[in-house]
Amino acid sequence: MKWKLCLIIFLVIFSGIIFYKTTGNTIKQEFFVAKVVDGDTITLENGLKVRLLGINTPEKNMLYYNEAKEFLKQKIENKTIELEINPNNKYDKYNRILAHVFLNKELVNKEILENGLGNLYYYGKDSHFNELKDAEKRAKANHLGIWKKSDDAECLSLVRLKYLEEERCKNQEQLILFNNCEEISVKIKDSANHIFKEKINRGIYEKNFSCVFNDDGDSLFIWDEKGLVLYSEYSP
């Protein structure tokens, strides 16, 4: 698999070069953005796809999907940006390059989080982690975008989230909620893109999952059509 990573880095550096430099362990290079795919994915003029590192924006048919995509489109589509790539980071399973994106020296990944158009999404911390974490905190505090509270935010409470499984992927993760209102239709999500549509009746709700919640720390989001109903995060 290493040769694939080397090939992609080679293409990033030598395909349509505009500007290239190294800073510490990262590669920085300018590219022209041909298309914004969604709120966290872009296509470069040379055809390579880039996934913005450290963030996760809503998927199709979720609240703020269109807003996140339009924000990024207005920000960088048909413009020259600077990518910051760490050669030690693996590209994702879709062969998209993972990168921090800069426009006029401003970190676009951070701006998306500041506007509440995505959540922090990290498996390993890098030099931008604290900056992105603080941006997310500001959006949370101001209830922006995905952090806007639903009118039903007082209905659900978290009783238990068992994220550790005795045997991996054996349907032993468990979510228990209590609903003190009438039936609510919601979408349940972790920090990544594991999404479940559920109808939660009044009283106790229980559901088991397999390999959804990350043992090293994750978040639980529950939205209805009006906004955020419940949010919880854990870090062992």
C-alpha positions as CSV (number, residue, x, y, z in Angstrom):
1,M,0.0,0.0,0.0
2,K,3.0,2.4,0.5
3,W,3.6,2.7,-3.2
4,K,0.0,4.0,-3.6
5,L,0.7,6.8,-1.1
6,C,4.0,7.6,-2.7
7,L,2.3,7.8,-6.1
8,I,-0.4,10.2,-4.9
9,I,2.2,12.4,-3.2
10,F,4.2,12.4,-6.4
11,L,1.1,13.4,-8.3
12,V,0.3,16.2,-5.8
13,I,3.8,17.6,-6.2
14,F,4.4,17.2,-9.9
15,S,0.9,17.5,-11.5
16,G,0.3,21.0,-12.7
17,I,2.8,22.6,-10.4
18,I,2.0,26.2,-9.3
19,F,3.9,26.4,-6.0
20,Y,5.6,23.9,-3.7
21,K,7.5,24.1,-0.4
22,T,8.1,22.1,2.7
23,T,7.5,23.1,6.3
24,G,8.5,20.7,9.0
25,N,6.9,17.4,8.2
26,T,4.4,18.8,5.8
27,I,4.2,19.5,2.1
28,K,2.6,22.8,0.9
29,Q,1.6,23.5,-2.6
30,E,-0.9,25.7,-4.5
31,F,-3.6,24.2,-6.6
32,F,-6.7,25.4,-8.5
33,V,-10.0,24.1,-7.3
34,A,-12.2,22.9,-10.2
35,K,-15.2,21.8,-8.2
36,V,-16.6,21.5,-4.7
37,V,-18.1,18.0,-4.2
38,D,-19.6,18.6,-0.8
39,G,-18.8,20.4,2.5
40,D,-15.5,18.6,3.0
41,T,-14.5,17.3,-0.4
42,I,-13.1,19.1,-3.4
43,T,-11.7,18.2,-6.9
44,L,-8.6,19.9,-8.1
45,E,-8.0,21.0,-11.7
46,N,-5.7,18.0,-12.3
47,G,-8.6,15.6,-11.3
48,L,-7.3,14.6,-7.9
49,K,-9.8,14.6,-5.0
50,V,-9.0,16.2,-1.6
51,R,-10.8,15.5,1.7
52,L,-10.5,18.3,4.2
53,L,-8.7,17.0,7.2
54,G,-10.0,17.2,10.8
55,I,-13.6,17.9,10.0
56,N,-16.8,16.1,9.0
57,T,-19.7,17.9,7.3
58,P,-23.3,16.7,7.0
59,E,-24.2,14.1,4.4
60,K,-27.0,14.4,1.8
61,N,-30.5,14.6,3.3
62,M,-29.1,15.9,6.6
63,L,-29.5,19.3,8.1
64,Y,-26.9,21.8,6.8
65,Y,-25.6,19.6,4.0
66,N,-26.5,22.3,1.4
67,E,-25.3,25.1,3.6
68,A,-21.9,23.5,4.1
69,K,-21.5,22.7,0.4
70,E,-22.5,26.2,-0.6
71,F,-20.2,27.8,2.0
72,L,-17.2,25.9,0.6
73,K,-18.2,26.5,-3.0
74,Q,-18.4,30.3,-2.4
75,K,-15.2,30.2,-0.5
76,I,-12.8,28.3,-2.8
77,E,-14.4,27.0,-6.0
78,N,-12.5,28.3,-9.1
79,K,-9.8,29.7,-6.9
80,T,-6.2,28.9,-6.1
81,I,-5.7,27.4,-2.7
82,E,-2.8,26.1,-0.7
83,L,-2.8,22.5,0.4
84,E,-0.9,21.4,3.5
85,I,-0.3,17.6,3.4
86,N,1.5,15.4,5.9
87,P,3.2,12.6,3.8
88,N,2.9,10.3,6.9
89,N,-0.9,10.5,6.9
90,K,-2.5,7.8,4.8
91,Y,-5.0,8.9,2.2
92,D,-8.6,7.7,3.0
93,K,-10.2,4.5,1.7
94,Y,-11.6,6.4,-1.3
95,N,-8.0,7.5,-2.3
96,R,-8.7,11.1,-1.6
97,I,-5.8,13.1,-0.3
98,L,-6.2,14.3,3.3
99,A,-5.2,17.9,3.7
100,H,-5.6,21.2,5.4
101,V,-6.8,23.9,3.0
102,F,-5.7,27.5,3.1
103,L,-7.0,30.5,1.2
104,N,-5.1,33.7,1.7
105,K,-3.3,32.1,4.6
106,E,-6.6,31.4,6.4
107,L,-7.4,27.8,7.4
108,V,-10.7,26.9,5.6
109,N,-11.2,23.8,7.7
110,K,-11.4,26.0,10.8
111,E,-13.8,28.4,9.2
112,I,-16.2,25.5,8.4
113,L,-16.2,24.5,12.1
114,E,-16.5,28.1,13.3
115,N,-19.7,28.5,11.3
116,G,-21.2,25.3,12.7
117,L,-21.2,23.6,9.3
118,G,-19.4,20.4,10.5
119,N,-17.9,18.7,13.5
120,L,-14.4,17.9,14.6
121,Y,-13.2,14.5,13.2
122,Y,-9.8,13.3,14.3
123,Y,-8.1,10.0,14.8
124,G,-4.7,11.5,15.6
125,K,-3.9,15.0,16.7
126,D,-1.7,17.2,14.5
127,S,-0.5,20.8,14.7
128,H,-3.9,22.2,13.8
129,F,-6.0,20.1,16.3
130,N,-6.3,22.7,19.1
131,E,-7.1,25.4,16.6
132,L,-9.9,23.3,15.1
133,K,-11.1,22.2,18.5
134,D,-11.5,25.8,19.7
135,A,-13.4,26.7,16.5
136,E,-15.9,24.0,17.2
137,K,-16.2,25.1,20.8
138,R,-17.2,28.6,19.6
139,A,-19.8,27.3,17.2
140,K,-21.2,25.1,20.0
141,A,-21.4,28.0,22.5
142,N,-23.3,30.1,19.9
143,H,-25.5,27.3,18.8
144,L,-24.6,27.8,15.1
145,G,-25.5,25.5,12.3
146,I,-25.5,21.8,13.3
147,W,-25.4,23.0,17.0
148,K,-28.7,24.8,16.7
149,K,-31.0,23.4,19.4
150,S,-34.3,21.7,18.5
151,D,-37.5,22.7,20.1
152,D,-37.5,19.2,21.4
153,A,-34.0,19.4,23.0
154,E,-35.5,18.8,26.4
155,C,-37.3,15.6,25.4
156,L,-34.4,13.2,25.3
157,S,-31.8,12.3,27.9
158,L,-28.9,9.9,27.7
159,V,-29.2,7.0,30.1
160,R,-26.2,5.0,28.9
161,L,-23.8,4.7,26.0
162,K,-21.8,1.5,26.1
163,Y,-19.1,1.9,23.5
164,L,-16.8,-0.9,24.4
165,E,-17.5,-4.4,23.1
166,E,-16.2,-7.6,24.7
167,E,-15.8,-9.0,21.2
168,R,-15.2,-6.6,18.3
169,C,-18.2,-6.0,16.0
170,K,-20.5,-8.4,17.9
171,N,-23.5,-6.0,18.3
172,Q,-22.5,-5.3,21.9
173,E,-22.4,-1.5,21.8
174,Q,-25.5,-0.2,23.5
175,L,-27.4,3.1,23.5
176,I,-30.1,3.8,26.1
177,L,-32.2,7.0,26.0
178,F,-35.2,8.3,27.8
179,N,-37.9,10.2,26.0
180,N,-40.3,12.2,28.1
181,C,-42.2,13.5,25.1
182,E,-44.3,12.0,22.4
183,E,-42.8,10.0,19.5
184,I,-39.8,11.8,17.9
185,S,-38.3,11.0,14.5
186,V,-34.5,11.5,14.7
187,K,-31.2,10.7,13.0
188,I,-28.5,9.3,15.3
189,K,-24.8,9.8,14.3
190,D,-21.3,9.4,15.6
191,S,-18.4,11.8,14.8
192,A,-17.9,9.9,11.5
193,N,-20.7,9.0,9.1
194,H,-22.5,6.2,10.8
195,I,-26.1,7.4,10.5
196,F,-29.3,5.7,11.8
197,K,-32.9,6.9,11.3
198,E,-35.0,6.1,14.3
199,K,-38.4,6.7,15.8
200,I,-38.2,7.1,19.5
201,N,-41.4,6.5,21.5
202,R,-42.1,7.9,24.9
203,G,-40.2,6.2,27.6
204,I,-37.0,4.0,27.4
205,Y,-35.3,3.4,24.0
206,E,-32.6,0.8,23.6
207,K,-30.5,-0.1,20.5
208,N,-27.4,-2.2,20.0
209,F,-24.7,-1.4,17.5
210,S,-21.6,-3.0,16.0
211,C,-18.4,-1.1,15.4
212,V,-20.0,2.3,15.3
213,F,-18.6,4.2,18.3
214,N,-14.8,4.6,18.5
215,D,-13.2,3.2,21.7
216,D,-10.6,5.9,21.8
217,G,-13.2,8.7,22.0
218,D,-16.2,9.7,20.0
219,S,-19.4,11.8,20.0
220,L,-23.1,11.1,19.9
221,F,-25.4,13.4,17.9
222,I,-29.1,13.1,17.7
223,W,-31.0,15.5,15.4
224,D,-34.6,15.9,14.4
225,E,-35.9,18.0,11.5
226,K,-35.7,21.1,13.7
227,G,-32.1,20.8,15.0
228,L,-30.0,19.2,17.7
229,V,-31.9,17.2,20.2
230,L,-29.1,15.6,22.1
231,Y,-25.3,15.7,22.1
232,S,-22.7,13.8,24.1
233,E,-19.0,13.2,23.8
234,Y,-16.6,10.9,25.6
235,S,-12.8,10.6,25.7
236,P,-11.5,7.6,27.7
